[in-house]
Amino acid sequence: MMKITALLHDCSADGESGFAASCIEFPEANAQGETVEECLDDLRSAVQTVLEYRRQTAMESLGKGERLEVLTA
Protein backbone atom coordinates (compact mmCIF):
# COMPACT_ATOMS: atom_id res chain seq x y z
CA MET A 1 0.00 0.00 0.00
CA MET A 2 1.40 3.36 -1.02
CA LYS A 3 1.75 6.04 1.66
CA ILE A 4 1.23 9.74 0.91
CA THR A 5 1.89 12.85 2.97
CA ALA A 6 -0.84 15.39 3.68
CA LEU A 7 -0.16 19.02 4.53
CA LEU A 8 -3.16 19.90 6.69
CA HIS A 9 -4.31 23.46 7.39
CA ASP A 10 -6.75 24.37 10.17
CA CYS A 11 -8.85 27.09 8.54
CA SER A 12 -9.89 28.49 11.93
CA ALA A 13 -6.48 30.21 11.92
CA ASP A 14 -7.88 32.30 9.04
CA GLY A 15 -11.23 32.94 10.72
CA GLU A 16 -13.01 30.25 8.71
CA SER A 17 -14.25 26.78 9.60
CA GLY A 18 -12.99 23.39 8.56
CA PHE A 19 -9.73 22.11 7.18
CA ALA A 20 -7.83 22.21 3.90
CA ALA A 21 -5.15 19.81 2.73
CA SER A 22 -2.74 19.23 -0.09
CA CYS A 23 -0.61 16.22 -0.93
CA ILE A 24 3.17 16.65 -0.88
CA GLU A 25 3.72 13.90 -3.47
CA PHE A 26 0.87 15.00 -5.77
CA PRO A 27 0.68 18.81 -5.50
CA GLU A 28 -2.32 18.99 -7.83
CA ALA A 29 -4.37 16.98 -5.30
CA ASN A 30 -6.12 19.29 -2.84
CA ALA A 31 -9.02 18.80 -0.46
CA GLN A 32 -11.22 20.39 2.15
CA GLY A 33 -13.67 19.29 4.80
CA GLU A 34 -15.39 20.33 7.99
CA THR A 35 -13.45 17.73 10.01
CA VAL A 36 -9.92 16.37 9.70
CA GLU A 37 -11.29 12.94 8.76
CA GLU A 38 -13.58 14.40 6.07
CA CYS A 39 -10.72 16.46 4.68
CA LEU A 40 -8.33 13.50 4.53
CA ASP A 41 -10.98 11.30 2.88
CA ASP A 42 -11.44 14.04 0.27
CA LEU A 43 -7.66 14.17 -0.24
CA ARG A 44 -7.49 10.39 -0.76
CA SER A 45 -10.17 10.73 -3.41
CA ALA A 46 -8.28 13.59 -5.07
CA VAL A 47 -5.08 11.53 -5.20
CA GLN A 48 -7.00 8.62 -6.78
CA THR A 49 -8.39 11.00 -9.40
CA VAL A 50 -4.88 12.28 -10.20
CA LEU A 51 -3.56 8.73 -10.54
CA GLU A 52 -6.44 7.68 -12.79
CA TYR A 53 -5.89 10.75 -14.99
CA ARG A 54 -2.16 10.09 -15.25
CA ARG A 55 -2.73 6.41 -16.13
CA GLN A 56 -5.28 7.32 -18.80
CA THR A 57 -2.96 9.95 -20.28
CA ALA A 58 -0.06 7.46 -20.28
CA MET A 59 -2.25 4.78 -21.88
CA GLU A 60 -3.24 7.14 -24.67
CA SER A 61 0.40 7.95 -25.44
CA LEU A 62 1.83 4.42 -25.53
CA GLY A 63 4.25 3.75 -28.34
CA LYS A 64 4.70 0.58 -30.35
CA GLY A 65 5.83 -2.24 -28.06
CA GLU A 66 5.04 -0.32 -24.86
CA ARG A 67 2.57 -1.32 -22.19
CA LEU A 68 1.66 -0.24 -18.68
CA GLU A 69 2.04 -2.39 -15.57
CA VAL A 70 0.28 -1.42 -12.34
CA LEU A 71 2.38 -1.99 -9.21
CA THR A 72 1.52 -1.96 -5.54
CA ALA A 73 4.01 0.07 -3.53
PyMOL Python script that loads the backbone (N, CA, C, O; Angstrom):
from pymol import cmd

cmd.read_pdbstr("""\
ATOM      1  N   MET A   1       0.842  -1.175   0.000  1.00  0.00           N
ATOM      2  CA  MET A   1       0.000   0.000   0.000  1.00  0.00           C
ATOM      3  C   MET A   1       0.885   1.235   0.000  1.00  0.00           C
ATOM      4  O   MET A   1       1.776   1.364   0.840  1.00  0.00           O
ATOM      5  N   MET A   2       0.650   2.119  -0.913  1.00  0.00           N
ATOM      6  CA  MET A   2       1.401   3.363  -1.018  1.00  0.00           C
ATOM      7  C   MET A   2       1.025   4.308   0.119  1.00  0.00           C
ATOM      8  O   MET A   2      -0.139   4.380   0.513  1.00  0.00           O
ATOM      9  N   LYS A   3       2.007   5.028   0.641  1.00  0.00           N
ATOM     10  CA  LYS A   3       1.753   6.039   1.656  1.00  0.00           C
ATOM     11  C   LYS A   3       1.969   7.411   1.038  1.00  0.00           C
ATOM     12  O   LYS A   3       2.905   7.612   0.264  1.00  0.00           O
ATOM     13  N   ILE A   4       1.097   8.358   1.385  1.00  0.00           N
ATOM     14  CA  ILE A   4       1.229   9.736   0.909  1.00  0.00           C
ATOM     15  C   ILE A   4       1.260  10.664   2.119  1.00  0.00           C
ATOM     16  O   ILE A   4       0.850  10.288   3.217  1.00  0.00           O
ATOM     17  N   THR A   5       1.751  11.876   1.901  1.00  0.00           N
ATOM     18  CA  THR A   5       1.889  12.847   2.971  1.00  0.00           C
ATOM     19  C   THR A   5       0.927  14.003   2.746  1.00  0.00           C
ATOM     20  O   THR A   5       0.912  14.616   1.679  1.00  0.00           O
ATOM     21  N   ALA A   6       0.122  14.295   3.770  1.00  0.00           N
ATOM     22  CA  ALA A   6      -0.839  15.391   3.679  1.00  0.00           C
ATOM     23  C   ALA A   6      -0.322  16.595   4.460  1.00  0.00           C
ATOM     24  O   ALA A   6       0.150  16.463   5.589  1.00  0.00           O
ATOM     25  N   LEU A   7      -0.418  17.761   3.846  1.00  0.00           N
ATOM     26  CA  LEU A   7      -0.163  19.021   4.531  1.00  0.00           C
ATOM     27  C   LEU A   7      -1.535  19.565   4.911  1.00  0.00           C
ATOM     28  O   LEU A   7      -2.308  19.982   4.048  1.00  0.00           O
ATOM     29  N   LEU A   8      -1.828  19.557   6.192  1.00  0.00           N
ATOM     30  CA  LEU A   8      -3.159  19.903   6.695  1.00  0.00           C
ATOM     31  C   LEU A   8      -3.156  21.315   7.258  1.00  0.00           C
ATOM     32  O   LEU A   8      -2.246  21.699   7.991  1.00  0.00           O
ATOM     33  N   HIS A   9      -4.176  22.079   6.912  1.00  0.00           N
ATOM     34  CA  HIS A   9      -4.307  23.457   7.385  1.00  0.00           C
ATOM     35  C   HIS A   9      -5.632  23.611   8.123  1.00  0.00           C
ATOM     36  O   HIS A   9      -6.695  23.319   7.576  1.00  0.00           O
ATOM     37  N   ASP A  10      -5.559  24.074   9.373  1.00  0.00           N
ATOM     38  CA  ASP A  10      -6.749  24.371  10.171  1.00  0.00           C
ATOM     39  C   ASP A  10      -7.225  25.762   9.769  1.00  0.00           C
ATOM     40  O   ASP A  10      -6.580  26.761  10.086  1.00  0.00           O
ATOM     41  N   CYS A  11      -8.345  25.822   9.076  1.00  0.00           N
ATOM     42  CA  CYS A  11      -8.845  27.091   8.539  1.00  0.00           C
ATOM     43  C   CYS A  11      -9.321  28.059   9.617  1.00  0.00           C
ATOM     44  O   CYS A  11      -9.541  29.235   9.330  1.00  0.00           O
ATOM     45  N   SER A  12      -9.484  27.583  10.855  1.00  0.00           N
ATOM     46  CA  SER A  12      -9.890  28.495  11.930  1.00  0.00           C
ATOM     47  C   SER A  12      -8.799  29.539  12.178  1.00  0.00           C
ATOM     48  O   SER A  12      -9.084  30.613  12.709  1.00  0.00           O
ATOM     49  N   ALA A  13      -7.568  29.238  11.803  1.00  0.00           N
ATOM     50  CA  ALA A  13      -6.480  30.205  11.922  1.00  0.00           C
ATOM     51  C   ALA A  13      -6.708  31.398  11.005  1.00  0.00           C
ATOM     52  O   ALA A  13      -6.132  32.465  11.216  1.00  0.00           O
ATOM     53  N   ASP A  14      -7.548  31.225   9.985  1.00  0.00           N
ATOM     54  CA  ASP A  14      -7.882  32.299   9.040  1.00  0.00           C
ATOM     55  C   ASP A  14      -9.272  32.865   9.292  1.00  0.00           C
ATOM     56  O   ASP A  14      -9.780  33.652   8.494  1.00  0.00           O
ATOM     57  N   GLY A  15      -9.890  32.462  10.408  1.00  0.00           N
ATOM     58  CA  GLY A  15     -11.228  32.940  10.725  1.00  0.00           C
ATOM     59  C   GLY A  15     -12.328  32.200  10.006  1.00  0.00           C
ATOM     60  O   GLY A  15     -13.469  32.662   9.989  1.00  0.00           O
ATOM     61  N   GLU A  16     -12.018  31.060   9.411  1.00  0.00           N
ATOM     62  CA  GLU A  16     -13.008  30.245   8.707  1.00  0.00           C
ATOM     63  C   GLU A  16     -13.154  28.913   9.428  1.00  0.00           C
ATOM     64  O   GLU A  16     -12.445  28.647  10.398  1.00  0.00           O
ATOM     65  N   SER A  17     -14.060  28.090   8.962  1.00  0.00           N
ATOM     66  CA  SER A  17     -14.253  26.781   9.596  1.00  0.00           C
ATOM     67  C   SER A  17     -13.688  25.688   8.701  1.00  0.00           C
ATOM     68  O   SER A  17     -13.504  25.875   7.498  1.00  0.00           O
ATOM     69  N   GLY A  18     -13.418  24.549   9.314  1.00  0.00           N
ATOM     70  CA  GLY A  18     -12.991  23.386   8.559  1.00  0.00           C
ATOM     71  C   GLY A  18     -11.498  23.306   8.368  1.00  0.00           C
ATOM     72  O   GLY A  18     -10.716  24.006   9.012  1.00  0.00           O
ATOM     73  N   PHE A  19     -11.123  22.405   7.438  1.00  0.00           N
ATOM     74  CA  PHE A  19      -9.727  22.112   7.176  1.00  0.00           C
ATOM     75  C   PHE A  19      -9.488  22.051   5.673  1.00  0.00           C
ATOM     76  O   PHE A  19     -10.393  21.751   4.894  1.00  0.00           O
ATOM     77  N   ALA A  20      -8.262  22.340   5.286  1.00  0.00           N
ATOM     78  CA  ALA A  20      -7.835  22.209   3.898  1.00  0.00           C
ATOM     79  C   ALA A  20      -6.564  21.376   3.900  1.00  0.00           C
ATOM     80  O   ALA A  20      -5.800  21.388   4.865  1.00  0.00           O
ATOM     81  N   ALA A  21      -6.346  20.652   2.809  1.00  0.00           N
ATOM     82  CA  ALA A  21      -5.155  19.807   2.732  1.00  0.00           C
ATOM     83  C   ALA A  21      -4.647  19.748   1.307  1.00  0.00           C
ATOM     84  O   ALA A  21      -5.400  19.903   0.346  1.00  0.00           O
ATOM     85  N   SER A  22      -3.354  19.520   1.200  1.00  0.00           N
ATOM     86  CA  SER A  22      -2.740  19.232  -0.088  1.00  0.00           C
ATOM     87  C   SER A  22      -1.809  18.040   0.115  1.00  0.00           C
ATOM     88  O   SER A  22      -1.431  17.712   1.240  1.00  0.00           O
ATOM     89  N   CYS A  23      -1.455  17.411  -0.974  1.00  0.00           N
ATOM     90  CA  CYS A  23      -0.609  16.221  -0.926  1.00  0.00           C
ATOM     91  C   CYS A  23       0.793  16.607  -1.382  1.00  0.00           C
ATOM     92  O   CYS A  23       0.967  17.168  -2.463  1.00  0.00           O
ATOM     93  N   ILE A  24       1.784  16.307  -0.562  1.00  0.00           N
ATOM     94  CA  ILE A  24       3.167  16.645  -0.877  1.00  0.00           C
ATOM     95  C   ILE A  24       3.618  15.940  -2.162  1.00  0.00           C
ATOM     96  O   ILE A  24       4.277  16.556  -3.000  1.00  0.00           O
ATOM     97  N   GLU A  25       3.277  14.676  -2.324  1.00  0.00           N
ATOM     98  CA  GLU A  25       3.722  13.897  -3.473  1.00  0.00           C
ATOM     99  C   GLU A  25       2.948  14.208  -4.755  1.00  0.00           C
ATOM    100  O   GLU A  25       3.475  14.038  -5.855  1.00  0.00           O
ATOM    101  N   PHE A  26       1.713  14.657  -4.620  1.00  0.00           N
ATOM    102  CA  PHE A  26       0.868  14.996  -5.768  1.00  0.00           C
ATOM    103  C   PHE A  26       0.314  16.405  -5.541  1.00  0.00           C
ATOM    104  O   PHE A  26      -0.825  16.543  -5.095  1.00  0.00           O
ATOM    105  N   PRO A  27       1.085  17.445  -5.834  1.00  0.00           N
ATOM    106  CA  PRO A  27       0.681  18.814  -5.497  1.00  0.00           C
ATOM    107  C   PRO A  27      -0.643  19.259  -6.131  1.00  0.00           C
ATOM    108  O   PRO A  27      -1.283  20.191  -5.643  1.00  0.00           O
ATOM    109  N   GLU A  28      -1.047  18.604  -7.202  1.00  0.00           N
ATOM    110  CA  GLU A  28      -2.316  18.987  -7.834  1.00  0.00           C
ATOM    111  C   GLU A  28      -3.523  18.413  -7.098  1.00  0.00           C
ATOM    112  O   GLU A  28      -4.662  18.748  -7.424  1.00  0.00           O
ATOM    113  N   ALA A  29      -3.286  17.558  -6.114  1.00  0.00           N
ATOM    114  CA  ALA A  29      -4.373  16.975  -5.305  1.00  0.00           C
ATOM    115  C   ALA A  29      -4.594  17.834  -4.058  1.00  0.00           C
ATOM    116  O   ALA A  29      -3.714  17.943  -3.204  1.00  0.00           O
ATOM    117  N   ASN A  30      -5.755  18.429  -3.968  1.00  0.00           N
ATOM    118  CA  ASN A  30      -6.122  19.289  -2.843  1.00  0.00           C
ATOM    119  C   ASN A  30      -7.486  18.879  -2.328  1.00  0.00           C
ATOM    120  O   ASN A  30      -8.274  18.261  -3.043  1.00  0.00           O
ATOM    121  N   ALA A  31      -7.761  19.233  -1.061  1.00  0.00           N
ATOM    122  CA  ALA A  31      -9.022  18.804  -0.460  1.00  0.00           C
ATOM    123  C   ALA A  31      -9.452  19.786   0.617  1.00  0.00           C
ATOM    124  O   ALA A  31      -8.692  20.652   1.050  1.00  0.00           O
ATOM    125  N   GLN A  32     -10.703  19.616   1.030  1.00  0.00           N
ATOM    126  CA  GLN A  32     -11.224  20.395   2.149  1.00  0.00           C
ATOM    127  C   GLN A  32     -12.334  19.602   2.824  1.00  0.00           C
ATOM    128  O   GLN A  32     -12.923  18.700   2.228  1.00  0.00           O
ATOM    129  N   GLY A  33     -12.608  19.950   4.065  1.00  0.00           N
ATOM    130  CA  GLY A  33     -13.674  19.292   4.802  1.00  0.00           C
ATOM    131  C   GLY A  33     -13.903  19.980   6.127  1.00  0.00           C
ATOM    132  O   GLY A  33     -13.050  20.721   6.614  1.00  0.00           O
ATOM    133  N   GLU A  34     -15.053  19.730   6.701  1.00  0.00           N
ATOM    134  CA  GLU A  34     -15.393  20.334   7.989  1.00  0.00           C
ATOM    135  C   GLU A  34     -14.621  19.694   9.139  1.00  0.00           C
ATOM    136  O   GLU A  34     -14.366  20.346  10.152  1.00  0.00           O
ATOM    137  N   THR A  35     -14.246  18.421   8.990  1.00  0.00           N
ATOM    138  CA  THR A  35     -13.455  17.732  10.009  1.00  0.00           C
ATOM    139  C   THR A  35     -12.160  17.254   9.367  1.00  0.00           C
ATOM    140  O   THR A  35     -12.049  17.195   8.142  1.00  0.00           O
ATOM    141  N   VAL A  36     -11.176  16.911  10.206  1.00  0.00           N
ATOM    142  CA  VAL A  36      -9.916  16.373   9.696  1.00  0.00           C
ATOM    143  C   VAL A  36     -10.185  15.107   8.894  1.00  0.00           C
ATOM    144  O   VAL A  36      -9.651  14.939   7.797  1.00  0.00           O
ATOM    145  N   GLU A  37     -11.006  14.218   9.433  1.00  0.00           N
ATOM    146  CA  GLU A  37     -11.292  12.945   8.755  1.00  0.00           C
ATOM    147  C   GLU A  37     -11.938  13.175   7.394  1.00  0.00           C
ATOM    148  O   GLU A  37     -11.568  12.530   6.413  1.00  0.00           O
ATOM    149  N   GLU A  38     -12.901  14.091   7.332  1.00  0.00           N
ATOM    150  CA  GLU A  38     -13.576  14.398   6.069  1.00  0.00           C
ATOM    151  C   GLU A  38     -12.584  14.982   5.067  1.00  0.00           C
ATOM    152  O   GLU A  38     -12.613  14.640   3.885  1.00  0.00           O
ATOM    153  N   CYS A  39     -11.725  15.844   5.534  1.00  0.00           N
ATOM    154  CA  CYS A  39     -10.721  16.460   4.677  1.00  0.00           C
ATOM    155  C   CYS A  39      -9.750  15.416   4.124  1.00  0.00           C
ATOM    156  O   CYS A  39      -9.444  15.423   2.931  1.00  0.00           O
ATOM    157  N   LEU A  40      -9.269  14.526   4.979  1.00  0.00           N
ATOM    158  CA  LEU A  40      -8.334  13.504   4.533  1.00  0.00           C
ATOM    159  C   LEU A  40      -8.987  12.496   3.592  1.00  0.00           C
ATOM    160  O   LEU A  40      -8.341  12.018   2.660  1.00  0.00           O
ATOM    161  N   ASP A  41     -10.252  12.167   3.821  1.00  0.00           N
ATOM    162  CA  ASP A  41     -10.978  11.299   2.885  1.00  0.00           C
ATOM    163  C   ASP A  41     -11.083  11.972   1.513  1.00  0.00           C
ATOM    164  O   ASP A  41     -10.921  11.325   0.478  1.00  0.00           O
ATOM    165  N   ASP A  42     -11.354  13.273   1.521  1.00  0.00           N
ATOM    166  CA  ASP A  42     -11.440  14.037   0.274  1.00  0.00           C
ATOM    167  C   ASP A  42     -10.081  14.060  -0.427  1.00  0.00           C
ATOM    168  O   ASP A  42     -10.013  13.983  -1.654  1.00  0.00           O
ATOM    169  N   LEU A  43      -9.000  14.165   0.350  1.00  0.00           N
ATOM    170  CA  LEU A  43      -7.660  14.165  -0.237  1.00  0.00           C
ATOM    171  C   LEU A  43      -7.332  12.801  -0.851  1.00  0.00           C
ATOM    172  O   LEU A  43      -6.741  12.738  -1.929  1.00  0.00           O
ATOM    173  N   ARG A  44      -7.703  11.730  -0.188  1.00  0.00           N
ATOM    174  CA  ARG A  44      -7.494  10.387  -0.760  1.00  0.00           C
ATOM    175  C   ARG A  44      -8.197  10.268  -2.113  1.00  0.00           C
ATOM    176  O   ARG A  44      -7.641   9.737  -3.074  1.00  0.00           O
ATOM    177  N   SER A  45      -9.408  10.764  -2.165  1.00  0.00           N
ATOM    178  CA  SER A  45     -10.165  10.726  -3.408  1.00  0.00           C
ATOM    179  C   SER A  45      -9.486  11.569  -4.493  1.00  0.00           C
ATOM    180  O   SER A  45      -9.438  11.168  -5.655  1.00  0.00           O
ATOM    181  N   ALA A  46      -8.970  12.723  -4.114  1.00  0.00           N
ATOM    182  CA  ALA A  46      -8.280  13.594  -5.069  1.00  0.00           C
ATOM    183  C   ALA A  46      -7.022  12.918  -5.613  1.00  0.00           C
ATOM    184  O   ALA A  46      -6.736  13.017  -6.806  1.00  0.00           O
ATOM    185  N   VAL A  47      -6.276  12.240  -4.757  1.00  0.00           N
ATOM    186  CA  VAL A  47      -5.076  11.527  -5.196  1.00  0.00           C
ATOM    187  C   VAL A  47      -5.469  10.410  -6.167  1.00  0.00           C
ATOM    188  O   VAL A  47      -4.804  10.221  -7.186  1.00  0.00           O
ATOM    189  N   GLN A  48      -6.529   9.674  -5.870  1.00  0.00           N
ATOM    190  CA  GLN A  48      -6.998   8.621  -6.780  1.00  0.00           C
ATOM    191  C   GLN A  48      -7.366   9.198  -8.143  1.00  0.00           C
ATOM    192  O   GLN A  48      -7.065   8.602  -9.177  1.00  0.00           O
ATOM    193  N   THR A  49      -8.013  10.349  -8.140  1.00  0.00           N
ATOM    194  CA  THR A  49      -8.390  11.004  -9.396  1.00  0.00           C
ATOM    195  C   THR A  49      -7.151  11.389 -10.198  1.00  0.00           C
ATOM    196  O   THR A  49      -7.117  11.202 -11.414  1.00  0.00           O
ATOM    197  N   VAL A  50      -6.136  11.924  -9.526  1.00  0.00           N
ATOM    198  CA  VAL A  50      -4.885  12.276 -10.199  1.00  0.00           C
ATOM    199  C   VAL A  50      -4.235  11.039 -10.801  1.00  0.00           C
ATOM    200  O   VAL A  50      -3.797  11.067 -11.952  1.00  0.00           O
ATOM    201  N   LEU A  51      -4.169   9.961 -10.040  1.00  0.00           N
ATOM    202  CA  LEU A  51      -3.559   8.728 -10.540  1.00  0.00           C
ATOM    203  C   LEU A  51      -4.315   8.167 -11.744  1.00  0.00           C
ATOM    204  O   LEU A  51      -3.703   7.742 -12.724  1.00  0.00           O
ATOM    205  N   GLU A  52      -5.629   8.169 -11.668  1.00  0.00           N
ATOM    206  CA  GLU A  52      -6.438   7.681 -12.793  1.00  0.00           C
ATOM    207  C   GLU A  52      -6.210   8.529 -14.033  1.00  0.00           C
ATOM    208  O   GLU A  52      -6.094   8.000 -15.138  1.00  0.00           O
ATOM    209  N   TYR A  53      -6.146   9.844 -13.853  1.00  0.00           N
ATOM    210  CA  TYR A  53      -5.891  10.749 -14.986  1.00  0.00           C
ATOM    211  C   TYR A  53      -4.521  10.475 -15.597  1.00  0.00           C
ATOM    212  O   TYR A  53      -4.384  10.386 -16.818  1.00  0.00           O
ATOM    213  N   ARG A  54      -3.512  10.342 -14.745  1.00  0.00           N
ATOM    214  CA  ARG A  54      -2.157  10.088 -15.250  1.00  0.00           C
ATOM    215  C   ARG A  54      -2.073   8.752 -15.978  1.00  0.00           C
ATOM    216  O   ARG A  54      -1.417   8.656 -17.016  1.00  0.00           O
ATOM    217  N   ARG A  55      -2.728   7.723 -15.449  1.00  0.00           N
ATOM    218  CA  ARG A  55      -2.729   6.410 -16.125  1.00  0.00           C
ATOM    219  C   ARG A  55      -3.411   6.506 -17.484  1.00  0.00           C
ATOM    220  O   ARG A  55      -2.907   5.971 -18.471  1.00  0.00           O
ATOM    221  N   GLN A  56      -4.549   7.180 -17.538  1.00  0.00           N
ATOM    222  CA  GLN A  56      -5.278   7.319 -18.797  1.00  0.00           C
ATOM    223  C   GLN A  56      -4.441   8.080 -19.819  1.00  0.00           C
ATOM    224  O   GLN A  56      -4.372   7.688 -20.984  1.00  0.00           O
ATOM    225  N   THR A  57      -3.809   9.159 -19.388  1.00  0.00           N
ATOM    226  CA  THR A  57      -2.962   9.947 -20.280  1.00  0.00           C
ATOM    227  C   THR A  57      -1.789   9.100 -20.782  1.00  0.00           C
ATOM    228  O   THR A  57      -1.449   9.145 -21.965  1.00  0.00           O
ATOM    229  N   ALA A  58      -1.176   8.332 -19.885  1.00  0.00           N
ATOM    230  CA  ALA A  58      -0.064   7.459 -20.284  1.00  0.00           C
ATOM    231  C   ALA A  58      -0.535   6.392 -21.264  1.00  0.00           C
ATOM    232  O   ALA A  58       0.156   6.091 -22.237  1.00  0.00           O
ATOM    233  N   MET A  59      -1.710   5.819 -21.011  1.00  0.00           N
ATOM    234  CA  MET A  59      -2.250   4.780 -21.885  1.00  0.00           C
ATOM    235  C   MET A  59      -2.476   5.323 -23.295  1.00  0.00           C
ATOM    236  O   MET A  59      -2.220   4.638 -24.285  1.00  0.00           O
ATOM    237  N   GLU A  60      -2.951   6.540 -23.368  1.00  0.00           N
ATOM    238  CA  GLU A  60      -3.236   7.142 -24.673  1.00  0.00           C
ATOM    239  C   GLU A  60      -1.969   7.490 -25.444  1.00  0.00           C
ATOM    240  O   GLU A  60      -2.021   7.698 -26.657  1.00  0.00           O
ATOM    241  N   SER A  61      -0.834   7.556 -24.758  1.00  0.00           N
ATOM    242  CA  SER A  61       0.402   7.953 -25.435  1.00  0.00           C
ATOM    243  C   SER A  61       1.392   6.794 -25.590  1.00  0.00           C
ATOM    244  O   SER A  61       2.566   7.023 -25.882  1.00  0.00           O
ATOM    245  N   LEU A  62       0.937   5.568 -25.399  1.00  0.00           N
ATOM    246  CA  LEU A  62       1.832   4.417 -25.530  1.00  0.00           C
ATOM    247  C   LEU A  62       2.355   4.296 -26.957  1.00  0.00           C
ATOM    248  O   LEU A  62       1.625   4.478 -27.931  1.00  0.00           O
ATOM    249  N   GLY A  63       3.639   3.983 -27.044  1.00  0.00           N
ATOM    250  CA  GLY A  63       4.251   3.749 -28.338  1.00  0.00           C
ATOM    251  C   GLY A  63       4.215   2.274 -28.686  1.00  0.00           C
ATOM    252  O   GLY A  63       3.790   1.443 -27.884  1.00  0.00           O
ATOM    253  N   LYS A  64       4.660   1.962 -29.880  1.00  0.00           N
ATOM    254  CA  LYS A  64       4.702   0.580 -30.347  1.00  0.00           C
ATOM    255  C   LYS A  64       5.590  -0.235 -29.424  1.00  0.00           C
ATOM    256  O   LYS A  64       6.728   0.152 -29.158  1.00  0.00           O
ATOM    257  N   GLY A  65       5.083  -1.358 -28.932  1.00  0.00           N
ATOM    258  CA  GLY A  65       5.835  -2.242 -28.058  1.00  0.00           C
ATOM    259  C   GLY A  65       5.801  -1.836 -26.580  1.00  0.00           C
ATOM    260  O   GLY A  65       6.404  -2.510 -25.745  1.00  0.00           O
ATOM    261  N   GLU A  66       5.119  -0.765 -26.255  1.00  0.00           N
ATOM    262  CA  GLU A  66       5.041  -0.322 -24.862  1.00  0.00           C
ATOM    263  C   GLU A  66       3.732  -0.773 -24.221  1.00  0.00           C
ATOM    264  O   GLU A  66       2.717  -0.928 -24.900  1.00  0.00           O
ATOM    265  N   ARG A  67       3.767  -0.977 -22.929  1.00  0.00           N
ATOM    266  CA  ARG A  67       2.567  -1.319 -22.194  1.00  0.00           C
ATOM    267  C   ARG A  67       2.726  -0.784 -20.765  1.00  0.00           C
ATOM    268  O   ARG A  67       3.837  -0.479 -20.330  1.00  0.00           O
ATOM    269  N   LEU A  68       1.647  -0.677 -20.068  1.00  0.00           N
ATOM    270  CA  LEU A  68       1.658  -0.240 -18.685  1.00  0.00           C
ATOM    271  C   LEU A  68       1.506  -1.436 -17.759  1.00  0.00           C
ATOM    272  O   LEU A  68       0.787  -2.385 -18.073  1.00  0.00           O
ATOM    273  N   GLU A  69       2.178  -1.390 -16.624  1.00  0.00           N
ATOM    274  CA  GLU A  69       2.040  -2.392 -15.566  1.00  0.00           C
ATOM    275  C   GLU A  69       1.716  -1.640 -14.284  1.00  0.00           C
ATOM    276  O   GLU A  69       2.412  -0.688 -13.932  1.00  0.00           O
ATOM    277  N   VAL A  70       0.682  -2.050 -13.595  1.00  0.00           N
ATOM    278  CA  VAL A  70       0.283  -1.418 -12.336  1.00  0.00           C
ATOM    279  C   VAL A  70       0.959  -2.159 -11.193  1.00  0.00           C
ATOM    280  O   VAL A  70       0.852  -3.381 -11.088  1.00  0.00           O
ATOM    281  N   LEU A  71       1.651  -1.422 -10.344  1.00  0.00           N
ATOM    282  CA  LEU A  71       2.381  -1.991  -9.207  1.00  0.00           C
ATOM    283  C   LEU A  71       1.757  -1.536  -7.906  1.00  0.00           C
ATOM    284  O   LEU A  71       1.151  -0.467  -7.835  1.00  0.00           O
ATOM    285  N   THR A  72       1.908  -2.346  -6.885  1.00  0.00           N
ATOM    286  CA  THR A  72       1.521  -1.958  -5.536  1.00  0.00           C
ATOM    287  C   THR A  72       2.798  -1.581  -4.803  1.00  0.00           C
ATOM    288  O   THR A  72       3.752  -2.358  -4.756  1.00  0.00           O
ATOM    289  N   ALA A  73       2.808  -0.385  -4.231  1.00  0.00           N
ATOM    290  CA  ALA A  73       4.007   0.069  -3.529  1.00  0.00           C
ATOM    291  C   ALA A  73       3.684   0.284  -2.062  1.00  0.00           C
ATOM    292  O   ALA A  73       4.560   0.669  -1.287  1.00  0.00           O
TER     293      ALA A  73
END
""", "prot")
cmd.dss("prot")
cmd.show_as("cartoon", "prot")
cmd.util.cbc("prot")
cmd.orient("prot")
